[in-house]
Amino acid sequence: MSLDIMPPLMFGGLVVFLLIGFPVAFSLTAVGLFFGFLSIELGFFNANYLGNLPLRVFGILSNDLLLSIPFFTLMGAILERCGLAEDLLEGTGQLFGKVPGGLAYAVILVGAVLGAITGTVAASVIAMGMISLPIMLKYGYDTRIATGVIAASGTITQVIPPSLVLIVLGDQLGRSVGDMYAGAIGVSVLQILLFMAFIAGVAIFAPHKVPPLPPEALVARGWPLYWRVIKGMVPCIALILIVLGTIFMGLATPTEAGAMGAVGAVVLAVVNRRFSWALMREAMGNTMRLTAMVIFILIGATVFSLVFQGVDGSHWVEYLLSHLPGGQVGFLIFVNVFVFLLAFFLDFFEIAFIIVPLLAPVAAKLDIDLVWFGVLLCINLQTSFMHPPFGFALFYLRSIAPKSLPTRDIYWGAIPWLGLQLLLVAIVIFWPQSVTYFVSRGTGVDPASVTIEVPPPPPTDDDAVPVFR
């Protein structure tokens, strides 16, 4: 067996394990160790090479950046369970309810805010679905529009800072989380505007599908109404700005900002008189499960990648992808189509840990800005929540939707929003400034062009040449 065939065999073996349905973390570890021992027997590398594995695992467990994941998850879990979502949706729904599509606008805006404070698609979709879906259906909203806007607005969580996906992608691409967050600002705004433009189009051309609330449903008016919106919105936005602001200004690392956000979430829950130890235990339990899943997948991925590199897999991937027609654009189009198809079968953590480390060196060789590349992949990974067979946003919505609502309406309702997400991918590919404009540009000086001239040292007595007469 030659070395050239080992990388495709490893990749194919991993695909077989995943298709069987074996857990991803253990599939990665099993495939990596099997081919590692096989490579030692075949003489492709010696046993000492696998001695790097404990060091890599220790590097994962001692990575301070990854500590931000449980902190941000805990912050979101506390805020999602303390009832702030209900306050936000009720107040914003009343504010926009008198215009066609008003409830849908409210769901999109609150979805963006919840995405920034909860960090999980499940929390956003379930909270908004339980509160807004019955009201939308009661007042005549088209079922496909109602379910689609709730599922899609929940996926904004994936892109809007402080997104967990951006933390993972920043770690895998070797870029700072602050730069990843800054690059996602413009994209998040673009996505919200695209979603709202779609609802505006429906309101113009098919207003019967998104009717305004009747006068009797508008229970709050005038300054009580505005106070409800401010009371629900301002504390959440203030916490988000404090957390992100400390990262952008360099006052705190993402881990420190996440810890501060978790403390702030507890304070908000206490102020709103909704804190309880039962809430805290449940939030901590969910945080523990998510963090354990991420770490096990990451350990499995490092086992696989170590052996894959040992059999020259990185060169195999680089050769395949660097010879695509179209240069940068051709590479980005191919990668995004590839990731979109993978998202039918893998979730975003698995793609980030398995595929992104293979793509990053090729992107760097093609002189692609890795922050732009990471944010672009983050947008694409949103689609994994919106299409079958593993569209988790659709599963979450199905679990809380009325039994009388057909499942096919939930799936058909997701199609336009899936198209809008792919449209955003295309926009970012052909307009990279939508990402790079917000990222620190540095001094604008190319270090390679800097010449430092060091003057020669002054002569000393030792340097004098003796003169013989």
C-alpha positions in Angstrom: 0.0 0.0 0.0 1.4 3.4 -1.0 1.3 6.6 1.1 -0.7 8.4 -1.6 -3.8 6.3 -1.0 -3.9 6.8 2.8 -5.5 10.3 2.9 -8.5 9.3 0.7 -8.9 6.1 2.6 -8.9 7.9 5.9 -11.5 10.4 4.7 -13.6 7.6 3.2 -13.4 5.6 6.4 -14.7 8.6 8.4 -17.6 9.1 6.0 -18.6 5.4 6.4 -18.6 5.7 10.3 -20.7 8.8 10.1 -23.2 7.3 7.7 -23.6 4.3 10.1 -24.6 6.8 12.8 -21.7 6.2 15.1 -21.1 9.3 17.4 -18.8 11.8 15.7 -16.2 12.2 18.5 -15.7 8.4 18.8 -15.7 8.0 15.0 -12.9 10.6 14.6 -10.8 8.9 17.4 -11.4 5.4 16.0 -10.5 6.2 12.4 -7.5 8.2 13.5 -6.0 5.5 15.8 -6.7 2.7 13.3 -4.9 4.4 10.5 -2.2 5.6 12.9 -1.4 2.0 13.9 -1.7 0.9 10.3 0.7 3.6 9.2 3.3 2.6 11.8 3.1 -1.1 10.6 3.5 0.1 7.0 6.4 2.3 7.9 4.9 5.7 6.9 5.9 7.1 10.3 7.3 5.6 13.5 5.6 5.2 16.8 7.2 8.2 18.3 5.1 10.4 16.0 2.0 9.5 18.0 3.8 10.7 21.1 2.6 14.1 20.0 -1.0 13.2 20.8 -0.9 13.7 24.6 0.7 17.1 24.1 -2.1 18.1 21.6 -4.8 16.9 24.0 -3.3 18.8 26.9 -3.1 21.9 24.6 -6.9 21.6 24.0 -7.7 21.2 27.7 -5.4 24.1 28.7 -6.7 26.5 25.9 -8.0 29.6 27.8 -10.0 30.7 24.7 -12.2 27.6 24.8 -13.2 28.5 28.4 -15.3 31.3 26.8 -17.7 28.7 25.4 -19.1 27.5 28.8 -19.3 31.1 30.0 -21.3 32.4 27.1 -23.4 29.3 27.1 -24.2 29.8 30.8 -25.0 33.5 30.2 -27.5 32.6 27.5 -29.0 29.7 29.4 -29.8 31.9 32.4 -31.2 34.8 30.4 -33.3 32.4 28.3 -34.9 30.8 31.4 -35.5 34.0 33.4 -38.4 35.2 31.2 -36.7 38.1 29.4 -37.7 36.6 26.0 -41.4 36.9 26.9 -40.9 40.6 27.8 -39.0 41.3 24.6 -41.5 39.6 22.3 -44.6 40.9 23.9 -43.5 44.5 24.0 -42.0 44.5 20.5 -45.0 42.7 19.1 -47.3 45.3 20.5 -45.1 48.1 19.1 -45.0 46.7 15.5 -48.4 44.9 15.6 -50.5 47.6 13.9 -48.6 47.4 10.5 -48.8 44.5 8.1 -46.1 42.0 8.9 -45.5 43.7 12.2 -45.4 40.5 14.2 -42.8 39.1 11.8 -40.7 42.2 12.1 -40.8 41.8 15.9 -39.8 38.2 15.7 -36.7 39.1 13.5 -35.6 41.9 15.7 -36.1 40.0 19.0 -34.4 37.0 17.3 -31.3 39.1 16.8 -31.3 40.3 20.4 -32.0 36.8 21.8 -29.3 35.4 19.5 -26.8 37.8 21.0 -27.7 36.9 24.6 -28.6 33.2 24.5 -26.0 32.0 22.0 -28.0 28.9 21.0 -30.5 28.3 18.2 -32.6 26.0 20.3 -33.2 28.6 23.0 -34.2 31.3 20.5 -36.5 29.1 18.3 -38.3 27.5 21.3 -38.8 30.8 23.1 -40.1 32.6 20.1 -42.1 29.7 18.9 -44.0 29.2 22.1 -44.8 32.9 22.5 -45.3 34.2 19.0 -46.5 31.2 16.9 -49.9 30.9 18.6 -50.5 34.6 18.2 -49.5 34.7 14.6 -51.7 31.8 13.7 -54.6 33.2 15.7 -54.6 36.5 13.8 -54.4 35.0 10.3 -50.7 34.7 9.5 -49.8 32.2 6.7 -48.5 29.1 8.5 -45.5 28.8 6.2 -44.5 32.5 6.7 -45.0 32.2 10.5 -43.0 29.0 10.9 -40.3 30.2 8.5 -39.7 33.5 10.1 -39.4 32.0 13.6 -36.9 29.3 12.5 -34.8 31.7 10.4 -34.6 34.4 13.0 -33.4 31.8 15.5 -30.5 31.0 13.3 -29.2 34.6 13.5 -27.6 33.3 16.7 -25.0 31.6 14.6 -23.6 34.8 13.1 -24.3 37.7 15.5 -21.7 38.2 18.2 -21.0 36.7 20.7 -21.6 33.6 18.6 -20.1 30.3 19.8 -19.4 29.4 16.1 -17.2 32.4 15.7 -15.2 31.5 18.8 -14.6 28.0 17.4 -13.8 29.2 13.9 -11.4 31.8 15.3 -9.6 29.1 17.2 -9.3 26.8 14.2 -8.2 29.5 11.8 -5.7 31.1 14.2 -7.5 34.5 14.3 -8.5 36.5 17.3 -12.1 36.2 18.5 -12.3 40.0 18.5 -11.5 40.2 14.8 -14.1 37.5 14.1 -16.7 39.4 16.0 -15.8 42.7 14.3 -16.1 41.0 10.9 -19.5 39.6 11.7 -21.0 43.0 12.6 -21.8 44.1 9.1 -22.9 40.6 8.0 -25.4 40.4 11.0 -26.9 43.7 10.0 -27.2 42.6 6.3 -28.9 39.4 7.3 -31.5 41.3 9.5 -32.1 43.7 6.6 -32.6 40.9 4.1 -35.1 39.1 6.4 -37.0 42.3 7.0 -37.0 43.1 3.3 -38.5 39.7 2.5 -41.4 40.4 5.0 -41.8 43.9 3.5 -42.2 42.3 0.1 -44.8 39.8 1.4 -46.6 42.7 3.1 -46.8 44.6 -0.2 -47.6 41.8 -2.7 -49.6 39.4 -0.4 -50.7 41.4 2.7 -53.3 38.8 3.5 -50.5 36.5 4.6 -49.1 38.9 7.2 -52.1 40.9 8.5 -51.7 43.6 11.2 -53.1 43.0 14.6 -56.7 44.1 15.2 -57.3 47.1 17.5 -58.6 44.8 20.3 -55.3 42.9 20.4 -53.2 46.1 21.0 -53.7 46.1 24.8 -50.8 48.5 25.5 -50.7 52.0 24.0 -48.7 55.2 24.4 -46.0 55.5 27.1 -46.9 52.1 28.8 -46.1 50.4 25.6 -42.8 52.2 25.1 -41.8 51.5 28.7 -42.5 47.7 28.2 -40.2 47.7 25.2 -37.5 49.7 26.9 -37.7 47.6 30.1 -37.2 44.4 28.1 -34.7 45.6 25.5 -32.3 48.0 27.3 -30.9 45.7 30.0 -30.2 43.0 27.4 -28.6 45.3 24.9 -26.5 47.0 27.7 -25.2 43.6 28.7 -24.3 42.7 25.1 -22.5 46.0 24.6 -20.6 45.7 27.8 -19.4 42.2 26.9 -18.5 42.9 23.3 -17.2 46.4 24.1 -14.6 45.0 26.5 -13.4 42.6 23.8 -13.2 45.2 21.0 -11.4 47.7 23.2 -8.9 45.1 24.4 -10.0 45.5 28.0 -10.8 41.8 28.4 -10.2 38.5 26.7 -13.2 36.6 25.3 -13.0 34.3 28.3 -13.0 37.2 30.8 -15.8 38.9 28.9 -17.8 35.6 28.9 -17.3 35.3 32.7 -18.5 38.9 33.1 -21.5 38.2 30.9 -22.5 35.1 33.0 -22.3 37.3 36.2 -24.4 40.0 34.4 -27.0 37.4 33.5 -27.3 36.3 37.1 -27.7 40.0 38.1 -30.4 40.6 35.5 -32.3 37.5 36.7 -32.1 38.7 40.3 -33.2 42.2 39.4 -36.2 40.9 37.5 -37.0 38.6 40.5 -36.8 35.5 38.4 -33.6 33.9 39.8 -33.9 30.5 41.5 -31.4 27.8 42.3 -33.5 25.4 40.2 -33.0 27.7 37.2 -29.2 27.9 38.0 -28.9 24.1 38.2 -30.7 23.6 34.9 -28.6 26.2 33.2 -25.4 24.7 34.5 -26.4 21.2 33.5 -27.1 22.3 29.9 -23.8 24.2 29.9 -21.9 21.1 31.1 -23.5 18.9 28.4 -22.7 21.3 25.5 -19.1 21.9 26.7 -18.4 18.2 27.2 -19.7 17.5 23.6 -17.5 20.2 22.2 -14.3 19.0 24.0 -14.9 15.4 23.0 -15.4 16.3 19.4 -12.3 18.5 19.5 -10.2 15.7 21.0 -11.4 13.3 18.4 -10.6 15.8 15.7 -7.1 16.3 16.9 -6.5 12.5 16.8 -7.7 12.3 13.3 -5.8 15.4 12.1 -2.5 14.3 13.6 -2.6 11.0 11.7 -4.0 12.7 8.6 -1.0 15.1 8.6 1.4 12.3 9.2 0.3 10.6 6.0 0.6 13.9 4.1 -3.2 14.4 4.0 -2.8 18.2 4.1 -0.8 18.1 0.9 -3.4 15.9 -0.7 -6.2 18.4 0.2 -4.0 21.4 -0.8 -3.3 19.8 -4.2 -7.0 19.1 -4.8 -8.2 22.6 -3.9 -5.4 24.8 -5.1 -5.8 23.7 -8.7 -9.5 24.6 -9.0 -10.4 27.0 -11.8 -11.3 30.6 -10.9 -8.6 31.3 -8.3 -10.0 32.8 -5.1 -13.6 33.0 -6.3 -13.5 29.5 -7.7 -12.1 28.1 -4.4 -14.7 30.0 -2.3 -17.6 28.8 -4.5 -16.5 25.2 -4.4 -15.8 25.3 -0.6 -19.2 26.8 0.1 -21.0 24.3 -2.0 -19.1 21.5 -0.3 -19.8 22.8 3.2 -23.5 23.3 2.3 -23.8 19.7 1.2 -21.9 18.5 4.3 -24.3 20.4 6.5 -27.0 18.0 5.4 -25.3 15.3 7.5 -22.9 17.1 10.0 -23.6 19.9 12.5 -21.5 23.1 12.7 -19.1 21.9 15.4 -18.2 18.8 13.5 -17.6 20.8 10.3 -15.6 23.4 12.2 -13.3 20.8 13.8 -12.9 18.4 10.9 -13.1 20.3 7.7 -11.9 23.9 8.5 -8.4 22.9 9.6 -8.0 21.2 6.2 -9.3 24.3 4.3 -7.4 27.0 6.2 -3.9 26.4 4.8 -5.2 26.4 1.2 -7.2 29.6 1.8 -4.0 31.2 3.3 -2.0 30.1 0.3 -4.5 31.7 -2.1 -4.1 35.0 -0.1 -7.6 34.9 1.3 -8.3 36.9 4.5 -9.0 34.2 7.1 -11.4 36.4 9.0 -13.4 36.9 5.8 -13.2 33.2 5.1 -14.3 32.3 8.7 -17.3 34.6 8.7 -18.3 33.4 5.3 -18.2 29.8 6.5 -20.2 30.8 9.6 -23.0 32.2 7.4 -23.0 29.0 5.4 -23.1 26.8 8.5 -26.4 28.6 9.4 -28.1 26.6 6.7 -27.5 23.3 8.6 -30.3 24.4 10.9 -32.7 25.1 8.1 -32.7 22.1 5.7 -33.4 18.4 6.0 -32.6 15.8 7.3 -30.9 17.5 10.3 -32.5 20.9 10.3 -32.5 21.3 14.0 -34.3 24.6 14.0 -37.2 22.9 12.2 -37.1 20.0 14.7 -37.2 22.5 17.6 -40.2 24.3 16.0 -42.0 21.0 15.3 -41.7 20.1 19.0 -43.6 23.1 20.2 -45.9 23.7 17.3 -49.6 22.6 17.5 -50.2 19.1 16.3 -52.7 20.4 13.8 -49.9 22.3 11.9 -48.6 20.0 9.2 -44.9 19.2 9.2 -44.7 19.9 5.5 -45.7 23.5 6.1 -42.7 23.9 8.5 -40.3 22.5 5.9 -41.8 24.4 2.9 -41.8 27.6 5.1 -38.0 27.3 5.6 -37.2 27.3 1.8 -37.4 31.1 1.2 -35.2 31.8 4.2 -32.7 29.2 3.2 -32.5 31.0 -0.1 -31.9 34.3 1.7 -29.1 32.8 3.7 -27.4 31.5 0.5 -27.9 35.0 -1.1 -26.0 36.4 1.9 -23.2 33.9 1.2 -23.0 35.2 -2.4 -23.0 38.8 -1.3 -20.1 38.2 1.1 -18.1 36.3 -1.5 -18.3 39.2 -4.0 -18.3 42.0 -1.5 -15.5 41.1 1.1 -15.6 44.6 2.5 -18.9 43.7 4.2 -16.6 41.7 6.6 -13.2 43.3 6.4 -14.3 46.9 6.7 -15.0 46.4 10.4 -11.8 44.6 11.2 -8.8 46.5 12.5 -6.6 47.5 9.5 -3.4 48.0 11.5 -1.0 50.6 10.4 -1.4 50.0 6.7 2.3 49.5 6.3 3.7 46.3 4.7 6.3 45.0 7.1 8.3 43.5 4.1 8.8 47.1 2.8 10.3 48.4 6.0 14.1 48.8 5.9 16.0 49.5 9.2 19.4 50.8 8.7 21.7 50.2 11.7 24.7 52.6 11.8 28.1 51.0 12.3 29.4 51.2 15.8 32.1 53.9 16.5 35.7 52.7 16.2 37.4 51.6 19.4 41.0 51.2 20.3 40.7 47.4 19.6 39.7 48.2 16.0 42.8 50.3 15.3 45.2 48.8 12.9 48.8 48.8 14.3 51.3 50.7 12.2 54.8 49.3 12.1 57.6 51.7 11.2 
